[in-house]
């Protein structure tokens, strides 16, 4: 990782990137990024409790354009600013919408220079907008290639110390598999949608999810099935012991709104 020169409360990195605060990161992001973006929100439901467990913040264009149209503009030069601004934007919108559930935010570990410094704007945003940071979940996708596993572990450790929930997204699709569960000790794991798709008619997928559910229960990790699109998928996953779900069958993402899910 690059060396950091500390100047009072300001972090200055060799490439000229400095630690921004919640108050200036959105304004600075406009200059650094050269593009605008917003968020959509999709509920994660808890069937046992009959309520929304969390809303995941999903990046969108300023007028609801696809995530791909935004992420295609992120590069090595602006990744840090995008990651910081995305966190603040998600918290600000969630607070304005009056979210009462947890808020799940995707983050880019390769954009985090120093965990202690890079979380400051997030915590400041939570304070400014009156959002309890204990309701924040930070998701890292297993499909993203991680070049420095020790650095990712240090991020997870820092977030744990601050009382933030940590999740592995796309479990079963990426590069690390079981090693991520052992090394990162997440609070939550989201089963990749490719395992969920058509699970009702696929015994091998059922066996993998069943064993994953048993393993996570023993490790004290909450399991979420994402990408659920049919009743048959839901009922099969329910029979395998899962109780938290996300997907179009419950609700599609709402652009700058909090959709109310259909509960079975």
C-alpha positions as CSV (number, residue, x, y, z in Angstrom):
1,X,0.0,0.0,0.0
2,X,1.2,3.6,-0.6
3,X,2.8,5.4,2.3
4,X,0.7,8.1,3.9
5,X,2.0,11.4,5.1
6,X,-0.1,12.8,7.9
7,X,-0.5,16.5,8.1
8,X,-2.5,17.3,11.3
9,X,-5.9,15.7,10.5
10,X,-5.3,15.6,6.7
11,X,-4.1,12.5,5.0
12,X,-2.0,13.2,1.9
13,X,-1.1,10.3,-0.4
14,X,1.7,10.1,-2.9
15,X,-0.7,10.4,-5.9
16,X,-2.1,13.6,-4.5
17,X,-5.3,12.1,-3.1
18,X,-6.2,13.5,0.3
19,X,-8.7,12.3,2.8
20,X,-12.0,14.1,2.3
21,X,-14.7,14.7,4.9
22,X,-18.4,14.2,4.5
23,X,-18.8,18.0,4.2
24,X,-16.6,18.3,1.1
25,X,-16.5,14.9,-0.5
26,X,-19.6,15.3,-2.6
27,X,-18.4,18.7,-3.9
28,X,-14.9,17.4,-4.5
29,X,-16.2,14.3,-6.1
30,X,-17.9,16.3,-8.8
31,X,-14.6,17.8,-9.8
32,X,-12.6,14.6,-9.4
33,X,-15.1,12.2,-11.0
34,X,-16.5,14.3,-13.8
35,X,-19.9,12.6,-13.5
36,X,-22.9,12.5,-11.2
37,X,-24.7,9.5,-9.7
38,X,-27.4,8.6,-7.2
39,X,-28.7,5.5,-5.5
40,X,-31.6,2.9,-5.8
41,X,-32.6,0.8,-2.8
42,X,-33.6,-2.8,-2.7
43,X,-35.0,-4.5,0.5
44,X,-33.6,-7.6,2.2
45,X,-36.4,-9.3,4.0
46,X,-36.5,-11.3,7.2
47,X,-39.2,-13.9,6.8
48,X,-39.2,-15.1,10.4
49,X,-39.8,-11.5,11.7
50,X,-42.0,-10.5,8.7
51,X,-40.0,-7.2,8.2
52,X,-37.3,-5.5,6.2
53,X,-33.9,-6.4,7.6
54,X,-32.0,-4.0,5.5
55,X,-32.0,-2.0,2.3
56,X,-29.0,-2.3,-0.1
57,X,-27.9,0.9,-1.7
58,X,-27.3,0.3,-5.4
59,X,-25.5,2.9,-7.5
60,X,-27.4,4.5,-10.4
61,X,-27.0,7.4,-12.8
62,X,-28.5,10.8,-11.8
63,X,-31.7,10.0,-13.6
64,X,-31.9,6.3,-12.7
65,X,-29.5,5.0,-15.4
66,X,-27.9,1.6,-14.9
67,X,-25.1,0.8,-12.5
68,X,-22.9,-0.2,-15.4
69,X,-23.2,3.3,-16.9
70,X,-21.7,4.7,-13.7
71,X,-19.2,2.1,-12.8
72,X,-17.7,2.1,-16.4
73,X,-16.5,5.6,-15.6
74,X,-14.6,4.6,-12.4
75,X,-10.9,4.2,-12.9
76,X,-7.6,4.1,-10.9
77,X,-7.5,7.9,-10.7
78,X,-11.0,8.4,-9.3
79,X,-11.8,5.1,-7.5
80,X,-11.0,6.5,-4.0
81,X,-13.3,9.6,-4.5
82,X,-16.1,7.5,-6.0
83,X,-16.0,5.0,-3.1
84,X,-16.0,7.9,-0.5
85,X,-18.8,9.8,-2.3
86,X,-20.9,6.6,-2.8
87,X,-20.9,5.9,1.0
88,X,-21.9,9.5,1.9
89,X,-24.6,9.6,-0.9
90,X,-26.1,6.3,0.4
91,X,-26.2,7.5,4.0
92,X,-27.6,10.9,3.1
93,X,-30.4,9.5,0.9
94,X,-31.3,6.7,3.4
95,X,-31.6,9.3,6.2
96,X,-33.7,11.6,4.0
97,X,-36.0,8.7,3.1
98,X,-36.4,7.8,6.8
99,X,-35.0,4.3,6.6
100,X,-35.5,2.4,9.9
101,X,-33.8,-0.9,8.8
102,X,-30.1,-1.5,8.3
103,X,-28.3,0.1,5.3
104,X,-26.1,-2.1,3.2
105,X,-23.3,-0.3,1.2
106,X,-21.0,-1.9,-1.3
107,X,-17.4,-0.8,-1.0
108,X,-14.2,-1.2,-3.1
109,X,-11.4,-2.5,-0.9
110,X,-8.8,-1.5,-3.6
111,X,-10.0,2.1,-3.0
112,X,-9.3,2.0,0.7
113,X,-5.7,3.4,1.3
114,X,-5.8,3.2,5.1
115,X,-8.9,1.8,6.9
116,X,-8.8,4.2,9.8
117,X,-8.6,7.3,7.5
118,X,-11.0,6.1,4.8
119,X,-13.8,5.4,7.3
120,X,-13.8,8.9,8.7
121,X,-16.1,10.5,6.1
122,X,-18.5,7.6,6.6
123,X,-18.7,8.0,10.3
124,X,-19.0,11.8,9.9
125,X,-21.8,11.3,7.4
126,X,-23.7,9.1,9.9
127,X,-23.3,11.7,12.6
128,X,-24.4,14.6,10.4
129,X,-27.4,12.9,9.0
130,X,-28.4,11.2,12.3
131,X,-27.9,7.6,11.1
132,X,-26.9,5.1,13.7
133,X,-23.6,3.6,12.4
134,X,-24.5,0.3,14.1
135,X,-27.1,-0.1,11.3
136,X,-24.5,0.1,8.6
137,X,-23.5,-3.0,6.6
138,X,-20.4,-3.0,4.3
139,X,-20.4,-5.5,1.5
140,X,-17.4,-6.6,-0.4
141,X,-18.0,-8.8,-3.5
142,X,-16.2,-12.1,-3.6
143,X,-16.0,-11.8,-7.3
144,X,-13.6,-8.8,-7.1
145,X,-10.0,-10.0,-7.3
146,X,-8.1,-9.0,-4.2
147,X,-4.4,-8.6,-4.6
148,X,-3.7,-7.9,-0.9
149,X,-5.8,-10.2,1.3
150,X,-4.1,-8.9,4.5
151,X,-5.3,-5.4,3.6
152,X,-8.9,-6.6,3.2
153,X,-8.6,-8.3,6.6
154,X,-7.4,-5.1,8.2
155,X,-10.4,-3.3,6.7
156,X,-12.8,-5.9,8.2
157,X,-11.0,-5.7,11.5
158,X,-11.3,-1.9,11.6
159,X,-15.0,-2.0,10.8
160,X,-15.6,-4.6,13.5
161,X,-13.9,-2.4,16.1
162,X,-16.2,0.4,15.1
163,X,-19.3,-1.8,15.5
164,X,-20.0,-1.9,11.7
165,X,-21.5,-5.0,10.2
166,X,-19.4,-6.7,7.4
167,X,-20.7,-8.9,4.6
168,X,-19.4,-11.0,1.8
169,X,-21.4,-10.6,-1.4
170,X,-21.6,-13.1,-4.3
171,X,-20.5,-16.0,-2.2
172,X,-19.9,-19.0,-4.4
173,X,-18.9,-17.1,-7.5
174,X,-15.5,-15.6,-6.7
175,X,-11.9,-16.4,-6.2
176,X,-11.5,-17.1,-2.5
177,X,-14.4,-19.3,-1.4
178,X,-14.0,-20.8,2.1
179,X,-10.8,-18.8,2.7
180,X,-12.9,-15.6,2.9
181,X,-15.1,-17.1,5.6
182,X,-12.1,-18.2,7.7
183,X,-9.9,-15.1,7.2
184,X,-12.5,-12.3,7.2
185,X,-15.0,-13.7,9.7
186,X,-17.9,-11.7,8.2
187,X,-21.2,-11.1,10.0
188,X,-23.2,-11.9,6.9
189,X,-22.8,-13.9,3.7
190,X,-24.9,-13.3,0.5
191,X,-25.3,-16.4,-1.7
192,X,-24.5,-15.6,-5.3
193,X,-27.6,-15.4,-7.5
194,X,-26.1,-18.0,-9.9
195,X,-26.5,-20.6,-7.1
196,X,-30.0,-19.3,-6.4
197,X,-31.2,-19.3,-10.0
198,X,-33.3,-22.4,-10.7
199,X,-32.3,-23.9,-7.3
200,X,-35.7,-25.6,-7.1
201,X,-34.8,-27.9,-10.0
202,X,-31.1,-28.4,-9.2
203,X,-30.1,-30.9,-6.5
204,X,-26.4,-30.0,-6.6
205,X,-27.2,-26.4,-5.9
206,X,-29.4,-27.4,-3.1
207,X,-26.6,-29.5,-1.6
208,X,-24.2,-26.6,-1.8
209,X,-26.6,-24.2,-0.2
210,X,-27.6,-26.7,2.5
211,X,-24.0,-27.3,3.5
212,X,-23.2,-23.6,3.4
213,X,-26.2,-22.8,5.7
214,X,-25.1,-25.5,8.2
215,X,-21.5,-24.2,8.1
216,X,-22.5,-20.5,8.5
217,X,-24.8,-21.4,11.4
218,X,-21.9,-23.1,13.2
219,X,-19.7,-20.1,12.6
220,X,-22.3,-17.6,13.7
221,X,-22.7,-16.0,10.2
222,X,-26.1,-14.9,8.9
223,X,-26.9,-16.1,5.4
224,X,-28.9,-14.2,2.8
225,X,-30.1,-15.5,-0.6
226,X,-30.0,-12.8,-3.3
227,X,-31.5,-12.8,-6.7
228,X,-34.7,-14.7,-5.7
229,X,-37.1,-14.3,-8.6
230,X,-39.7,-17.1,-8.3
231,X,-41.9,-18.6,-5.6
232,X,-40.3,-22.0,-6.3
233,X,-36.8,-20.6,-5.6
234,X,-38.0,-19.0,-2.4
235,X,-39.8,-22.1,-1.1
236,X,-36.8,-24.3,-1.9
237,X,-34.4,-22.0,-0.1
238,X,-36.8,-21.7,2.8
239,X,-36.9,-25.5,3.1
240,X,-33.0,-25.4,3.2
241,X,-33.2,-23.3,6.4
242,X,-32.8,-19.7,5.0
243,X,-34.9,-16.9,6.4
244,X,-33.4,-13.7,4.7
245,X,-34.0,-13.0,1.1
246,X,-33.4,-10.3,-1.6
247,X,-34.7,-10.3,-5.1
248,X,-37.2,-9.2,-7.7
249,X,-39.8,-11.7,-6.3
250,X,-40.0,-9.5,-3.2
251,X,-39.3,-6.1,-4.7
252,X,-37.3,-4.4,-7.4
253,X,-34.8,-1.7,-6.6
254,X,-36.5,1.7,-6.2
255,X,-34.7,4.8,-7.5
256,X,-34.3,7.2,-4.6
257,X,-37.2,5.4,-2.8
258,X,-37.6,2.6,-0.3
259,X,-39.8,-0.1,-2.0
260,X,-42.2,-2.0,0.2
261,X,-41.6,-5.7,-0.4
262,X,-44.3,-8.3,-1.1
263,X,-44.1,-10.8,1.9
264,X,-45.1,-14.4,1.3
